[in-house]
Amino acid sequence: MTRLCVNGETHDLACEDRDSLAGVLRDRLGLTATRIGCQHGSCGACNLLLDGVPVRGCLVPVALAEGQAVTTLEGLRDDPVMIRLREAFTAHHALQCGYCTAGMLVAARDLILRGRATSAAEVRAGLAGQLCRCTGYDGIVAAVLQAAQ
């Protein structure tokens, strides 16, 4: 039995220790904002927070998340920075298919909170590990810069 604290709620789950955290969140808890893209940590679609630190959920065995606070995009619904980011992403048309958006938002929030979103070059460098095949990144960069102000 694995005990997870996800978005402030405790869950006791029967799962294999080696199951990915992203998979457990999606398949067992129905938290579908955490996407599973490459399953190798390369695309960033599975970004979530583990004790407040962004991690690739596809690379984290669920057993390693026990005893830590897991926060998905759903758990950031009322977060002031996330609210600004969502508004800016909408205003700048920074999403198209939406597959990368949750991971992109989690990464962008971290950049803003660390004060690493003060220029387009800085945002591009900070989001370099986030893959988006639709937007060309211009709208995403503009949205992050707007939310950071």
Backbone as a printed PyTorch tensor [residue, N CA C, xyz], in Angstrom:
tensor([[[  0.8520,  -1.1800,   0.0000],
         [  0.0000,   0.0000,   0.0000],
         [  0.8960,   1.2410,   0.0000]],

        [[  0.5850,   2.1560,  -0.8640],
         [  1.3350,   3.4070,  -0.9560],
         [  0.4360,   4.5380,  -0.4890]],

        [[  0.9690,   5.3950,   0.3570],
         [  0.2100,   6.5500,   0.8480],
         [  0.7860,   7.8030,   0.1960]],

        [[ -0.0690,   8.5190,  -0.5120],
         [  0.3360,   9.7540,  -1.1800],
         [ -0.4890,  10.9220,  -0.6680]],

        [[  0.1570,  12.0550,  -0.5050],
         [ -0.5440,  13.3030,  -0.2160],
         [ -0.5300,  14.1100,  -1.5090]],

        [[ -1.6740,  14.1740,  -2.1620],
         [ -1.7900,  14.8230,  -3.4640],
         [ -2.7640,  15.9910,  -3.3510]],

        [[ -2.2800,  17.1630,  -3.6780],
         [ -3.0970,  18.3770,  -3.6310],
         [ -3.7950,  18.5310,  -2.2860]],

        [[ -3.0790,  18.1560,  -1.2120],
         [ -3.5910,  18.3180,   0.1410],
         [ -4.4640,  17.1860,   0.6480]],

        [[ -4.7160,  16.1770,  -0.1590],
         [ -5.5390,  15.0370,   0.2570],
         [ -4.6870,  13.7790,   0.3140]],

        [[ -4.9290,  12.9660,   1.3300],
         [ -4.1850,  11.7170,   1.4930],
         [ -4.9280,  10.5790,   0.8040]],

        [[ -4.1640,   9.7650,   0.0720],
         [ -4.7190,   8.6190,  -0.6510],
         [ -3.8860,   7.3930,  -0.3390]],

        [[ -4.5570,   6.2860,   0.0180],
         [ -3.8980,   4.9970,   0.1810],
         [ -4.1950,   4.1830,  -1.0690]],

        [[ -3.1390,   3.8150,  -1.7870],
         [ -3.3060,   3.1670,  -3.0840],
         [ -2.5300,   1.8620,  -3.1510]],

        [[ -3.1570,   0.8740,  -3.7230],
         [ -2.4590,  -0.3770,  -4.0000],
         [ -1.8310,  -0.2390,  -5.3740]],

        [[ -0.5240,  -0.1160,  -5.3960],
         [  0.1850,   0.0000,  -6.6710],
         [  1.5980,  -0.5450,  -6.4940]],

        [[  2.2470,  -0.7800,  -7.6020],
         [  3.6340,  -1.2480,  -7.5760],
         [  4.5530,  -0.0710,  -7.2540]],

        [[  5.5680,  -0.3070,  -6.4460],
         [  6.5080,   0.7590,  -6.0890],
         [  7.1410,   1.4010,  -7.3100]],

        [[  7.3070,   0.6250,  -8.3680],
         [  7.9790,   1.1360,  -9.5610],
         [  7.0420,   1.8710, -10.5250]],

        [[  5.7340,   1.8410, -10.2790],
         [  4.8000,   2.5850, -11.1310],
         [  5.1920,   4.0520, -11.1350]],

        [[  5.0460,   4.6980, -12.2700],
         [  5.4070,   6.1170, -12.3210],
         [  4.3540,   6.9440, -11.5880]],

        [[  4.8190,   7.9920, -10.9430],
         [  3.9210,   8.8900, -10.2400],
         [  2.9000,   9.4780, -11.2120]],

        [[  3.3470,   9.8700, -12.3840],
         [  2.4250,  10.4400, -13.3790],
         [  1.3340,   9.4430, -13.7370]],

        [[  1.6990,   8.2050, -13.9430],
         [  0.7180,   7.1860, -14.2900],
         [ -0.2860,   6.9480, -13.1800]],

        [[  0.1820,   6.9100, -11.9520],
         [ -0.7100,   6.7020, -10.8080],
         [ -1.6670,   7.8860, -10.6720]],

        [[ -1.1620,   9.0930, -10.8190],
         [ -2.0170,  10.2740, -10.7160],
         [ -3.1300,  10.2430, -11.7580]],

        [[ -2.7780,   9.8900, -12.9740],
         [ -3.7700,   9.8470, -14.0600],
         [ -4.7150,   8.6590, -13.9270]],

        [[ -4.1280,   7.4690, -13.7840],
         [ -4.9230,   6.2460, -13.8690],
         [ -5.6680,   5.9140, -12.5850]],

        [[ -5.1000,   6.2390, -11.4500],
         [ -5.7290,   5.8610, -10.1750],
         [ -6.5160,   7.0080,  -9.5450]],

        [[ -6.0340,   8.2350,  -9.7440],
         [ -6.6880,   9.3670,  -9.0900],
         [ -7.4490,  10.2660, -10.0570]],

        [[ -7.3530,  10.0050, -11.3390],
         [ -8.1000,  10.7880, -12.3280],
         [ -7.6250,  12.2200, -12.4830]],

        [[ -6.3910,  12.4970, -12.1060],
         [ -5.8270,  13.8430, -12.2380],
         [ -5.1370,  13.9290, -13.5990]],

        [[ -5.9040,  14.2840, -14.5930],
         [ -5.4530,  14.1570, -15.9840],
         [ -4.6870,  15.3590, -16.5190]],

        [[ -4.4920,  16.3990, -15.7230],
         [ -3.6720,  17.5230, -16.2060],
         [ -2.2310,  17.0690, -16.4060]],

        [[ -1.7840,  16.1370, -15.5680],
         [ -0.4340,  15.5990, -15.7180],
         [ -0.4460,  14.6500, -16.9070]],

        [[  0.1660,  15.0780, -17.9950],
         [  0.1750,  14.2810, -19.2230],
         [  1.3740,  13.3410, -19.2380]],

        [[  1.2380,  12.2640, -19.9600],
         [  2.3630,  11.3580, -20.1710],
         [  2.6840,  11.4040, -21.6550]],

        [[  3.8330,  11.9900, -21.9720],
         [  4.2290,  12.1450, -23.3690],
         [  5.2830,  11.1250, -23.7550]],

        [[  6.5210,  11.4540, -23.4890],
         [  7.6450,  10.6390, -23.9600],
         [  7.9870,   9.4800, -23.0270]],

        [[  7.6280,   9.5750, -21.7580],
         [  7.9620,   8.6040, -20.7160],
         [  9.4640,   8.4740, -20.4730]],

        [[ 10.2160,   9.4860, -20.8890],
         [ 11.6640,   9.4900, -20.6940],
         [ 12.1530,  10.7890, -20.0620]],

        [[ 11.2500,  11.6670, -19.6520],
         [ 11.6360,  12.9190, -19.0400],
         [ 12.1020,  13.9840, -20.0050]],

        [[ 11.8670,  13.7790, -21.2940],
         [ 12.3790,  14.7050, -22.3040],
         [ 11.4040,  15.8050, -22.6980]],

        [[ 10.0910,  15.5820, -22.5400],
         [  9.1360,  16.5370, -23.1070],
         [  8.5500,  17.5210, -22.1080]],

        [[  8.4980,  17.1620, -20.8310],
         [  7.9900,  18.0700, -19.8070],
         [  6.4880,  18.0760, -19.6350]],

        [[  5.7620,  17.2730, -20.3970],
         [  4.3010,  17.2560, -20.2780],
         [  3.8370,  16.7570, -18.9170]],

        [[  4.6800,  16.0080, -18.2300],
         [  4.3150,  15.3970, -16.9530],
         [  4.7880,  16.1980, -15.7440]],

        [[  5.2160,  17.4420, -15.9430],
         [  5.7060,  18.2470, -14.8160],
         [  4.6680,  18.3530, -13.7140]],

        [[  5.1360,  18.2260, -12.4870],
         [  4.3300,  18.4330, -11.2940],
         [  5.2800,  18.8500, -10.1920]],

        [[  4.7480,  19.1380,  -9.0340],
         [  5.5900,  19.5740,  -7.9210],
         [  5.6770,  18.4760,  -6.8730]],

        [[  6.8850,  18.2210,  -6.4310],
         [  7.1370,  17.2760,  -5.3440],
         [  7.8060,  18.0800,  -4.2360]],

        [[  7.0820,  18.2890,  -3.1480],
         [  7.5300,  19.1900,  -2.0720],
         [  7.9030,  20.5600,  -2.6300]],

        [[  7.1160,  21.0280,  -3.5850],
         [  7.2900,  22.3630,  -4.1520],
         [  8.3230,  22.4800,  -5.2460]],

        [[  8.9850,  21.3880,  -5.5760],
         [ 10.0350,  21.4040,  -6.5970],
         [  9.5050,  20.7370,  -7.8690]],

        [[  9.6400,  21.3850,  -9.0270],
         [  9.1700,  20.7540, -10.2680],
         [  9.9720,  19.4920, -10.5920]],

        [[  9.2520,  18.4370, -10.9270],
         [  9.8670,  17.1700, -11.3290],
         [  9.0990,  16.6070, -12.5210]],

        [[  9.7450,  15.7010, -13.2200],
         [  9.0930,  14.9720, -14.3080],
         [  8.4070,  13.7550, -13.6890]],

        [[  7.0960,  13.7880, -13.6310],
         [  6.3340,  12.7340, -12.9830],
         [  6.5080,  11.3650, -13.6060]],

        [[  6.8730,  11.3210, -14.8790],
         [  7.0670,  10.0220, -15.5360],
         [  8.3300,   9.3310, -15.0510]],

        [[  9.2530,  10.0950, -14.4740],
         [ 10.5220,   9.5330, -14.0160],
         [ 10.5350,   9.2020, -12.5220]],

        [[  9.5080,   9.6050, -11.8010],
         [  9.4730,   9.4090, -10.3610],
         [  8.6940,   8.1360, -10.0390]],

        [[  9.3670,   7.1170,  -9.5030],
         [  8.6140,   5.9390,  -9.0380],
         [  7.7010,   6.3620,  -7.8880]],

        [[  6.4930,   5.8650,  -7.8880],
         [  5.5080,   6.2960,  -6.8950],
         [  6.0170,   6.0960,  -5.4730]],

        [[  6.8220,   5.0910,  -5.2400],
         [  7.3510,   4.8390,  -3.8950],
         [  8.1960,   6.0120,  -3.3940]],

        [[  8.8720,   6.7200,  -4.2800],
         [  9.7010,   7.8580,  -3.8740],
         [  8.8750,   9.0800,  -3.4960]],

        [[  7.6160,   9.0910,  -3.8910],
         [  6.7550,  10.2330,  -3.5760],
         [  6.0770,  10.0930,  -2.2170]],

        [[  6.1680,   8.9050,  -1.6350],
         [  5.5530,   8.6950,  -0.3280],
         [  6.1930,   9.6280,   0.7000]],

        [[  5.3570,  10.2820,   1.4930],
         [  5.8570,  11.1880,   2.5190],
         [  6.1670,  12.5850,   2.0150]],

        [[  5.9350,  12.8320,   0.7320],
         [  6.1750,  14.1540,   0.1620],
         [  4.8540,  14.7410,  -0.3350]],

        [[  4.7910,  16.0400,  -0.4130],
         [  3.5990,  16.7060,  -0.9330],
         [  3.6610,  16.7170,  -2.4510]],

        [[  2.6790,  16.0950,  -3.0840],
         [  2.5680,  16.0680,  -4.5390],
         [  1.5340,  17.1200,  -4.9330]],

        [[  1.9090,  18.0060,  -5.8410],
         [  0.9800,  19.0280,  -6.3160],
         [  0.9170,  18.9720,  -7.8270]],

        [[ -0.2820,  18.7810,  -8.3400],
         [ -0.5080,  18.7750,  -9.7800],
         [ -1.0880,  20.1270, -10.1870]],

        [[ -1.2770,  20.3270, -11.4640],
         [ -1.8860,  21.5690, -11.9290],
         [ -3.2490,  21.7780, -11.2830]],

        [[ -4.0000,  20.7040, -11.0760],
         [ -5.3090,  20.8330, -10.4310],
         [ -5.1790,  21.4350,  -9.0340]],

        [[ -4.0890,  21.1360,  -8.3490],
         [ -3.8600,  21.6520,  -7.0080],
         [ -3.4070,  23.0990,  -6.9810]],

        [[ -3.1080,  23.6580,  -8.1460],
         [ -2.6780,  25.0620,  -8.2400],
         [ -3.7880,  25.9650,  -8.7560]],

        [[ -4.9930,  25.4650,  -8.7450],
         [ -6.1460,  26.1890,  -9.3030],
         [ -6.2580,  27.6040,  -8.7430]],

        [[ -6.0800,  27.7680,  -7.4380],
         [ -6.2590,  29.0770,  -6.7930],
         [ -4.9430,  29.8140,  -6.5400]],

        [[ -3.8460,  29.2820,  -7.0280],
         [ -2.5420,  29.9090,  -6.8430],
         [ -2.4930,  31.2270,  -7.6280]],

        [[ -2.1290,  32.3410,  -6.9820],
         [ -2.1470,  33.6430,  -7.6640],
         [ -1.2580,  33.7000,  -8.9150]],

        [[ -0.0790,  33.1000,  -8.8570],
         [  0.8070,  33.1060, -10.0270],
         [  0.1770,  32.2860, -11.1520]],

        [[ -0.4170,  31.1590, -10.8090],
         [ -1.0420,  30.3150, -11.8280],
         [ -2.2450,  31.0090, -12.4540]],

        [[ -2.9820,  31.7480, -11.6670],
         [ -4.1200,  32.4930, -12.2160],
         [ -3.6230,  33.4950, -13.2510]],

        [[ -2.5540,  34.2330, -12.9150],
         [ -1.9830,  35.1960, -13.8720],
         [ -1.4700,  34.4920, -15.1190]],

        [[ -0.8280,  33.3400, -14.9420],
         [ -0.3190,  32.5870, -16.0930],
         [ -1.4490,  32.1160, -17.0000]],

        [[ -2.5040,  31.5790, -16.4210],
         [ -3.6250,  31.1040, -17.2480],
         [ -4.2300,  32.2600, -18.0450]],

        [[ -4.4090,  33.3930, -17.3960],
         [ -4.9550,  34.5650, -18.0910],
         [ -4.0320,  35.0200, -19.2150]],

        [[ -2.7360,  35.0440, -18.9490],
         [ -1.7620,  35.4760, -19.9560],
         [ -1.6680,  34.4710, -21.0990]],

        [[ -1.7160,  33.1690, -20.8030],
         [ -1.6970,  32.1560, -21.8590],
         [ -2.9020,  32.3350, -22.7800]],

        [[ -4.0470,  32.6490, -22.2090],
         [ -5.2450,  32.8820, -23.0240],
         [ -5.0780,  34.1450, -23.8640]],

        [[ -4.6260,  35.2200, -23.2450],
         [ -4.4820,  36.5000, -23.9510],
         [ -3.4860,  36.4220, -25.1030]],

        [[ -2.4440,  35.6170, -24.9490],
         [ -1.3900,  35.5320, -25.9650],
         [ -1.5200,  34.3050, -26.8620]],

        [[ -2.6540,  33.6270, -26.7640],
         [ -2.8800,  32.4120, -27.5800],
         [ -1.6790,  31.4710, -27.4600]],

        [[ -1.2710,  31.2210, -26.2250],
         [ -0.0650,  30.4460, -25.9590],
         [ -0.3250,  28.9450, -25.8710]],

        [[ -1.4570,  28.5270, -26.3530],
         [ -1.7360,  27.0990, -26.3860],
         [ -2.5590,  26.7970, -27.6290]],

        [[ -2.3650,  25.6260, -28.1350],
         [ -3.1770,  25.1880, -29.2620],
         [ -3.7950,  23.8400, -28.9320]],

        [[ -3.0600,  22.7680, -29.1000],
         [ -3.6600,  21.4650, -28.8090],
         [ -3.8130,  21.2550, -27.3130]],

        [[ -2.9680,  21.8950, -26.5090],
         [ -3.0690,  21.8260, -25.0570],
         [ -2.3070,  20.7000, -24.4000]],

        [[ -1.6870,  19.8270, -25.1760],
         [ -1.0310,  18.6790, -24.5700],
         [  0.1110,  19.0880, -23.6410]],

        [[  0.8830,  20.0610, -24.0380],
         [  2.0390,  20.4850, -23.2390],
         [  1.6810,  21.4960, -22.1670]],

        [[  0.4810,  22.0430, -22.2100],
         [  0.1490,  23.2300, -21.4300],
         [  0.3130,  23.0470, -19.9290]],

        [[ -0.1620,  21.9530, -19.3640],
         [ -0.0510,  21.7680, -17.9140],
         [  1.4050,  21.7640, -17.4680]],

        [[  2.2380,  20.9970, -18.1490],
         [  3.6620,  20.9580, -17.8100],
         [  4.3280,  22.3010, -18.0350]],

        [[  3.9270,  22.9830, -19.0910],
         [  4.4750,  24.3010, -19.4020],
         [  4.1080,  25.2970, -18.2960]],

        [[  2.8710,  25.2470, -17.8330],
         [  2.4310,  26.1530, -16.7750],
         [  3.1800,  25.8970, -15.4700]],

        [[  3.3770,  24.6450, -15.1170],
         [  4.1120,  24.3210, -13.8890],
         [  5.5470,  24.8370, -13.9850]],

        [[  6.1790,  24.6290, -15.1320],
         [  7.5530,  25.1100, -15.3250],
         [  7.6110,  26.6320, -15.3250]],

        [[  6.6560,  27.2850, -15.9820],
         [  6.6320,  28.7460, -16.0430],
         [  6.4210,  29.3520, -14.6580]],

        [[  5.5340,  28.7430, -13.8740],
         [  5.3000,  29.2260, -12.5080],
         [  6.5990,  29.1880, -11.7110]],

        [[  7.3380,  28.1050, -11.8420],
         [  8.6120,  27.9830, -11.1270],
         [  9.5930,  29.0710, -11.5620]],

        [[  9.6540,  29.3300, -12.8630],
         [ 10.5390,  30.4010, -13.3550],
         [ 10.1880,  31.7380, -12.7230]],

        [[  8.9090,  32.0310, -12.6940],
         [  8.4570,  33.3100, -12.1260],
         [  8.7980,  33.3890, -10.6450]],

        [[  8.5050,  32.3300,  -9.9110],
         [  8.7550,  32.3410,  -8.4680],
         [ 10.2440,  32.4430,  -8.1320]],

        [[ 11.0920,  31.9480,  -9.0140],
         [ 12.5370,  32.0450,  -8.7900],
         [ 13.1270,  33.3240,  -9.3670]],

        [[ 12.2760,  34.2010,  -9.9180],
         [ 12.7630,  35.4510, -10.4860],
         [ 13.5520,  35.2580, -11.7690]],

        [[ 13.2610,  34.1740, -12.4950],
         [ 14.0070,  33.8320, -13.7120],
         [ 13.1760,  34.0560, -14.9670]],

        [[ 12.2800,  35.0530, -14.9300],
         [ 11.4340,  35.3350, -16.0890],
         [ 11.4290,  36.8350, -16.3590]],

        [[ 12.6310,  37.4130, -16.4860],
         [ 12.7300,  38.8610, -16.6650],
         [ 13.0100,  39.2790, -18.1020]],

        [[ 13.3560,  38.3170, -18.9630],
         [ 13.6000,  38.6370, -20.3730],
         [ 13.1710,  37.4420, -21.2260]],

        [[ 12.9520,  37.7090, -22.4920],
         [ 12.5650,  36.6250, -23.4090],
         [ 13.6400,  35.5450, -23.4560]],

        [[ 14.9040,  35.9590, -23.4720],
         [ 15.9910,  34.9820, -23.5170],
         [ 16.0030,  34.1080, -22.2640]],

        [[ 15.7570,  34.7250, -21.1220],
         [ 15.7360,  33.9780, -19.8730],
         [ 14.5710,  32.9890, -19.8500]],

        [[ 13.3990,  33.4070, -20.3060],
         [ 12.2320,  32.5120, -20.3530],
         [ 12.4900,  31.3640, -21.3150]],

        [[ 13.0250,  31.6680, -22.4860],
         [ 13.3220,  30.6070, -23.4590],
         [ 14.3150,  29.5880, -22.8860]],

        [[ 15.3310,  30.0780, -22.2000],
         [ 16.3130,  29.1700, -21.5930],
         [ 15.6580,  28.3390, -20.4920]],

        [[ 14.8170,  28.9660, -19.6980],
         [ 14.1710,  28.2770, -18.5940],
         [ 13.1520,  27.2450, -19.0310]],

        [[ 12.5670,  27.4460, -20.1950],
         [ 11.5710,  26.5050, -20.7140],
         [ 12.1420,  25.5890, -21.7920]],

        [[ 13.4520,  25.5690, -21.9390],
         [ 14.0840,  24.7950, -23.0100],
         [ 13.7390,  23.3090, -22.9520]],

        [[ 13.4690,  22.7780, -21.7860],
         [ 13.1310,  21.3620, -21.6620],
         [ 11.6620,  21.0620, -21.8420]],

        [[ 10.8680,  22.0740, -22.1670],
         [  9.4300,  21.9000, -22.3710],
         [  9.1500,  21.8770, -23.8720]],

        [[  8.6550,  20.7760, -24.3630],
         [  8.3870,  20.6690, -25.7920],
         [  6.9590,  21.0300, -26.1250]],

        [[  6.8060,  21.8710, -27.1380],
         [  5.5030,  22.2240, -27.6890],
         [  5.6350,  22.1210, -29.2070]],

        [[  4.7920,  21.3400, -29.8030],
         [  4.8790,  21.1420, -31.2540],
         [  3.9430,  22.0560, -32.0340]],

        [[  3.1440,  22.8530, -31.3270],
         [  2.1170,  23.6390, -32.0230],
         [  2.4000,  25.1270, -32.1280]],

        [[  2.9120,  25.7520, -31.0620],
         [  2.8360,  27.2090, -30.9650],
         [  4.0200,  27.9740, -31.4990]],

        [[  5.1820,  27.3820, -31.5790],
         [  6.3670,  28.1420, -31.9520],
         [  6.9410,  28.9210, -30.7940]],

        [[  6.3550,  28.8470, -29.6170],
         [  6.8560,  29.3980, -28.3560],
         [  6.7150,  30.9100, -28.2040]],

        [[  6.4950,  31.6790, -29.2660],
         [  6.4300,  33.1380, -29.1090],
         [  5.3220,  33.5550, -28.1490]],

        [[  4.1340,  32.9990, -28.3170],
         [  3.0180,  33.3210, -27.4280],
         [  3.2740,  32.8780, -26.0030]],

        [[  3.9280,  31.7320, -25.8580],
         [  4.2480,  31.2170, -24.5160],
         [  5.2110,  32.1690, -23.8160]],

        [[  6.2500,  32.5780, -24.5070],
         [  7.2360,  33.4940, -23.9170],
         [  6.5660,  34.8150, -23.5370]],

        [[  5.7530,  35.3570, -24.4220],
         [  5.0530,  36.6090, -24.1320],
         [  4.1240,  36.4610, -22.9220]],

        [[  3.4510,  35.3120, -22.8310],
         [  2.5450,  35.0810, -21.7020],
         [  3.3000,  34.9990, -20.3880]],

        [[  4.4160,  34.3050, -20.3770],
         [  5.2020,  34.1710, -19.1490],
         [  5.7340,  35.5400, -18.7270]],

        [[  6.2210,  36.3200, -19.6830],
         [  6.7240,  37.6540, -19.3570],
         [  5.6150,  38.5350, -18.7910]],

        [[  4.4170,  38.4650, -19.3710],
         [  3.2970,  39.2510, -18.8630],
         [  2.9370,  38.8240, -17.4460]],

        [[  2.8450,  37.5240, -17.2070],
         [  2.4800,  37.0270, -15.8770],
         [  3.5320,  37.3600, -14.8370]],

        [[  4.7790,  37.4830, -15.2660],
         [  5.8710,  37.7660, -14.3440],
         [  5.8910,  39.2230, -13.8780]],

        [[  5.2450,  40.1070, -14.6230],
         [  5.2670,  41.5340, -14.2680],
         [  4.4680,  41.8100, -13.0100]]])
